[in-house]
């Protein structure tokens, strides 16, 4: 029987739920995911739970607060001037609390997201923490194939 090892290529169904039990990701009702362990497609804490599981296994893991996506970092709360957002993006864009805004990485090769937490006079407060940072999560997995 084939078991998952570091670097394995996997086909699996998985479900990630936040502390309220609501699905964040759920592939069980769709096509399965394929991924390679160690490439950053899953958080390291979730990948470590997969090591040693055999094909056909279905298992659920409870990850304590902060383990899956780290603790919340107050330094990742940043004020951004609205004028700068309009200069670099859509000058007519309007923003509200809860909006998710994509920002380019400094090298321009990627992007990262921030969530608007406050709207002030001429500025927005963005939270660049992962939405599940500091939260317990449930990780359910069904291993379909291991290469």
C-alpha positions as CSV (number, residue, x, y, z in Angstrom):
1,X,0.0,0.0,0.0
2,X,1.4,3.4,-1.0
3,X,1.7,6.0,1.7
4,X,2.3,9.7,1.5
5,X,6.0,10.8,1.9
6,X,7.6,14.2,1.7
7,X,7.6,15.3,-1.9
8,X,4.7,12.9,-2.9
9,X,2.4,13.9,-5.7
10,X,-1.2,13.5,-4.5
11,X,-4.7,13.3,-5.7
12,X,-7.2,14.0,-2.9
13,X,-10.4,15.5,-1.7
14,X,-10.1,18.0,1.2
15,X,-12.2,20.3,3.2
16,X,-10.9,23.2,5.3
17,X,-13.3,24.7,7.8
18,X,-12.9,27.7,10.1
19,X,-13.8,27.9,13.8
20,X,-17.5,28.4,12.9
21,X,-17.5,25.1,11.0
22,X,-18.2,26.9,7.6
23,X,-16.3,25.6,4.6
24,X,-13.4,27.7,3.4
25,X,-12.5,25.1,0.8
26,X,-14.3,21.9,0.0
27,X,-13.4,19.7,-3.0
28,X,-15.6,16.7,-2.0
29,X,-18.5,17.9,-4.2
30,X,-16.3,18.8,-7.1
31,X,-13.2,17.4,-8.8
32,X,-10.4,16.3,-6.5
33,X,-7.2,18.4,-6.0
34,X,-3.8,17.4,-7.2
35,X,-0.7,18.7,-5.5
36,X,2.9,18.1,-4.7
37,X,3.9,18.1,-1.0
38,X,6.5,20.6,-0.1
39,X,5.6,23.2,-2.8
40,X,3.5,25.4,-0.6
41,X,0.2,24.5,-2.0
42,X,-1.0,23.6,1.5
43,X,0.1,25.1,4.8
44,X,3.1,23.2,6.3
45,X,1.0,22.2,9.4
46,X,-1.6,20.6,7.1
47,X,1.1,18.9,4.9
48,X,2.7,17.3,8.0
49,X,-0.7,15.7,8.9
50,X,-0.7,13.9,5.5
51,X,2.7,12.2,5.9
52,X,2.2,8.5,6.4
53,X,-1.4,8.4,5.3
54,X,-2.3,5.6,2.8
55,X,-4.3,5.7,-0.3
56,X,-8.0,5.4,0.4
57,X,-7.8,6.9,3.9
58,X,-10.3,9.5,5.0
59,X,-9.3,11.4,8.1
60,X,-10.1,14.7,9.9
61,X,-7.6,16.8,11.9
62,X,-8.3,19.5,14.3
63,X,-5.5,22.1,14.2
64,X,-5.3,24.4,17.2
65,X,-5.5,28.2,16.9
66,X,-2.5,29.7,15.0
67,X,-1.0,26.3,13.9
68,X,-2.3,26.2,10.3
69,X,-1.9,29.9,9.3
70,X,0.2,31.4,12.1
71,X,-0.8,33.8,14.8
72,X,-2.3,37.2,13.9
73,X,0.4,39.8,13.5
74,X,-0.6,43.4,14.4
75,X,2.2,44.7,12.2
76,X,0.2,43.4,9.2
77,X,-2.5,46.0,9.8
78,X,-1.5,48.9,7.5
79,X,-3.1,52.3,6.7
80,X,-3.0,53.1,3.0
81,X,-3.8,56.5,1.6
82,X,-6.9,56.5,-0.6
83,X,-5.0,58.8,-3.0
84,X,-2.3,56.2,-3.5
85,X,-4.9,53.5,-4.2
86,X,-6.6,55.7,-6.8
87,X,-3.2,56.6,-8.3
88,X,-2.1,53.0,-8.6
89,X,-5.5,51.4,-9.4
90,X,-8.9,52.5,-10.4
91,X,-9.3,56.2,-9.7
92,X,-13.1,55.8,-9.3
93,X,-13.0,52.8,-7.1
94,X,-14.9,52.9,-3.8
95,X,-14.0,50.7,-0.9
96,X,-15.9,49.4,2.1
97,X,-15.2,47.4,5.2
98,X,-14.8,43.7,4.3
99,X,-13.7,44.4,0.7
100,X,-10.7,42.4,-0.5
101,X,-8.1,44.3,-2.5
102,X,-5.3,42.8,-4.5
103,X,-1.8,44.4,-4.3
104,X,1.2,43.6,-6.5
105,X,4.3,42.2,-4.9
106,X,7.3,44.6,-4.9
107,X,8.8,42.6,-7.8
108,X,5.5,42.8,-9.8
109,X,5.5,39.0,-10.3
110,X,2.7,38.2,-7.9
111,X,0.0,39.6,-5.8
112,X,-1.3,39.5,-2.2
113,X,-4.6,40.5,-0.7
114,X,-5.6,42.8,2.1
115,X,-9.0,43.1,3.7
116,X,-10.4,46.6,4.4
117,X,-11.0,46.8,8.2
118,X,-11.7,50.5,8.6
119,X,-12.5,53.4,6.3
120,X,-11.1,56.8,7.4
121,X,-11.0,60.3,6.0
122,X,-8.6,59.8,3.1
123,X,-7.3,56.4,4.2
124,X,-8.2,52.7,4.6
125,X,-6.9,50.3,7.2
126,X,-6.0,47.0,5.6
127,X,-5.4,43.7,7.3
128,X,-2.8,41.6,5.5
129,X,-3.0,38.6,7.9
130,X,-4.3,35.4,6.5
131,X,-8.1,35.3,7.2
132,X,-7.6,32.2,9.4
133,X,-4.5,33.4,11.2
134,X,-4.9,32.8,14.9
135,X,-7.9,30.6,14.3
136,X,-8.4,26.9,14.9
137,X,-9.3,25.0,11.7
138,X,-10.6,21.6,10.8
139,X,-8.8,19.8,7.9
140,X,-10.6,16.8,6.5
141,X,-8.9,14.7,3.8
142,X,-9.6,11.7,1.6
143,X,-6.4,10.4,-0.1
144,X,-7.3,9.1,-3.6
145,X,-3.9,8.6,-5.1
146,X,-0.2,8.8,-4.2
147,X,2.7,8.9,-6.6
